[in-house]
Structure formats: C-alpha cells, structure tokens
Amino acid sequence: MSKAPASAGDFLGHPKGLFLLFTTEMWERFSYYAMRAILVLYLVDRMRADGGHGLGWDNASALQLYGWFTGLVYITPLLGGWLADNVLGQRKSIIMGGALMAAGQFMLGTPHAWIPGMENQAFYLGLALLIAGNGLFKPNISTMVGDLYNEGDHRRDGAFTIFYMGINLGAFLSGIIVGSVVNAFGGSWQAGFVAAGIGMLLSMVVQLGFAQKYLGDIGVVPAAKLSRAAQKDVSKTEPLTKQEFDRIKVIMIMGVFTIIFWAGFEQAGGLMNLYANQFTDRVIGGFEVPTTWFQSLNPFFIFVFAPLFAAVWVKMGDHEPTSPVKFSLGLVLLAVGFLFMIGATLSQGGDVTVKTGMYWLVLAYFFHTMGELCLSPIGLSMVTKLAAPKEVGMAMGGWFLSIATANYAAGLIAAIASGGGEHGESASSLSQYADTFNQLWWLGLIIGVAFFLLAPLINKLMHGVK
C-alpha cells in the first residue's frame, strides 16, 4: 500500500494528509450542495423574458428530475471507482472529476437565453457534466482517507468523522452563501450556480497544490496494480476467501437498509425544501430567511455534534455499539424527525394559508442529523474495513449505488407527495405532505427495529471486524 511521506508528520493526532483531503472535499461539497440547495427552486421558479429566474416547471416534474439527477450522481461512482482502481488511480480521478464538475456548474450558471434554441440542451449538459465528474471524484476521495491508516489503526473511525465534518462544513457554507449570492444578484439562480463553480475550482487548487507534499504516493498507482504487485505470483489473482465474501455480504445487506434511511433523509433537498419555501413562516423581525438557509441546518448540527459523537464512541471503548446497532439507531432517529414534520402539518389545520413555525423544521433537521451521524460516517469507514484491498474502490462505488437508489426513490416519493400541482399549494397537496411524513415515520421506525434484531447475525458475518 502507498503511504504518505513521513516528513509530512501528524496534526491533532492524525496524518496531515487527512486535513488536505478534508479541505479538498469541503470545497467540492460546498459546490455540490450549493447547486443542490437551489436546483428545485430554480426549476419551479418563473422564467422572465430575459431568461432570468427559473424554468417554471410544476413541482412534480421538478422533484422527479431532482430524484433522477441525485440518483445518477450516486450511480456513476461505481464506474469511477473501477476506473480509479484499474486505470487512473485515485489522484487523477479526482482532478478529472473536479474539472468536469466545475464545467457543469458554470454551464448551469450561463443564462440559457443567451444560447438560442439550446436552452434545454445547455441545462441538461450542465447536469450531465456534474454527474460524470462526481462519479470520478466521490468514491476516490473517501478511499484515500482509508489509505492513510494501517489495518487495525483505531484512529480510522475518528478520521472518517473528521472527514465528514469537512463535508458538512462545506455544505453549511453552501446554503448560506448561495442564498445570499442569489439575493444579492436580484434573485438570479445563475449567480448561485457560478458561486458553486468557484467552490469547485478552489477544491482543485488545494489538491493540485499540496497533494504530493502531504499524500506522497497515496492514490497515484491504481489499487489493482498495487494488489497484483504485492502477490508472489503476479500472474495469479487470488479469489475471495469465505471471510472476505461474508464481509461483502455485510456491505450489501447494510446497503439495502441504508436505502430506507437516505430515501427519507434526501427529502431535505426536495419535499422539505418546497415545504419550507411554501408553508413556513420565515420572517424574523422583518427579515425573511432565505429558503436555502434551511439546507445549512443539517451540516451545522453535524459540525457541532460530530466531535461529540466521535468522543463518545472512543469513551465507550469495548462497549461501543457495533455498526449494525448504530445503523438501527440512525433509522429510528430519522423516524423521530418526521414526527416533527407531522406536527408542522397538523399545526396548519389543513389550511394552506396558515404558515407553520420554523422550529418544526429545525427540530426535524436536528433529529435527522443525529441519525446521520450514527449511520453515514460509520458506513464509509465500514466499507474500507470490510472490503478486500483490491476491491475497495468498487465496494465504495457499490455503496454509493445503494444511495443512488435511495435518491431516486426520494424524488419519486416527493413528486407524489407534492400533488403534481404547479406550486403545490392546494389543500389536497398539503394532505399528501402530511400522509407522506406519516408513512416515513412508520417506515423508519419499523425498519430500524428490524435491523436491530438482525444485528447479531450481521456481526457474525463480519468475522471480527470492529
């Protein structure tokens, strides 16, 4: 396995390369979540004659596209992981992916009325570039975090939690900055996409400028080539052992259950985003809080509470819950979050003219975040520990494939719940919102309890991996 240079040293008990990857991912996630915060709002907003504002789609169509887009964003890492493992190496993959994503953001930031006859083509090309670029970037930056540590290093879970803080610091800044930029430019969503593109360029500058110093040879040589070189007989590829195959089963089982979590969680950028925009009283002392700022609640909570979670896991020592138990807890906490969304709809009494208090959304995002901290960073770390070294890139891509399925399901659920109306403001659509939140509460609770009951079997299949 390639290693970071010894001269790079440690910082806060971790290799300095971790903090380089932290910064690279922070700006990339700023770029992605800035776009994510405004995509649906851009689609449903009205278009002016000069091409300003949005595309004027109905809610259902916008949410369906959101589901397809976010689903494809998590499918392409399967191919990106394979290319990195076998052809490019992680480092080249993330640079190429970053360049494609920056191009996609700037394409979305181009006023489409400036391209007569190609308005839709320019918009879809921008999304396609983002999807392709993310496929090369996303699985490989996470894999490189795992490569910083030797097998059995107790710091690995903590490293992924720190890395996850970087993701969410970028996401927190994205909602605040992109909403402020859009307002500063008179409601121009294109200005928001340009801001997202600038964030992606910053990510690439950091990686190109400091990777060799702090990462050394990590990510340079494709993992499959390293694995072959480590074998005594380079002409022979060893098949998976029974233990390795059982561990792959665990990744697959947990991937299936994580679909339920992310299908509910990803309502944040779709259904809950529209609910905040249409049915929430966002005025504080004469100032109307931009809808995009609610997208910063989740990363804010993560940035505050991730160190606490990391400390608690370490403090518990041998009594720390296993990964399956943490997964089940995450699902139950997701369900609790939807209880508060049910409360929000009940407070309206079926009257679409009544705006609900912002605190309902704040509480929902809080419990969703607590569930995410139990599930997501542990999931990334688990894949790097359970997968055989020669398969880790593909395994990470497979993990993101389950999240892709969840994102598509999230868009489908949201489209149905929106009622298909132009602005989703009919009493029937409000009832559908309430019904959907209720169904997600029960689904999360039931699946969470079921997963807890399966935990002993899953632990057995892990063959001692902690």
Buried (B, 14 or more C-beta within 10 A) or exposed (E): BBBBBEEBEEEEEBBBBBBBBBBBBBBBBBBBBBBBBBBBBBBBBEBEEEBBBBBEBBBBBBBBBBBBBBBBBBBBBBBBBBBBBBEBBBBBBBBBBBBBBBBBBBBBBBBBEEBEEEBEEBBEBBBBBBBBBBBBBBBBBBBBBBBBBEEEEEBBBBBBBBBBBBBBBBBBBBBBBBBBBBBEBEBBBBBBBBBBBBBBBBBBEBBEEBBEBBBBBBBBBBBBBBBBEEEEEEEEEEEEEEBBEBBBBBBEBBBEBBBBBBBBBBBBBBBBBBBBBBBBEBEEEEEEBBBBBBBBBBBBBBBEBBEEBBEEBBEEEEEBBBBBBBBBBBBBBBBBBBBBBBBBBEEBEEEBEEBBEBEBBEBBBBBBBBBBBBBBBBBBBBBBBBBBBBBBBBBBBBBBBBBBBBBBBBBBBBBBBBBBBEBBBBEEBBBBBBBBBBBBBEBBBBBBEEBBEBBEEBBEBBBEBB
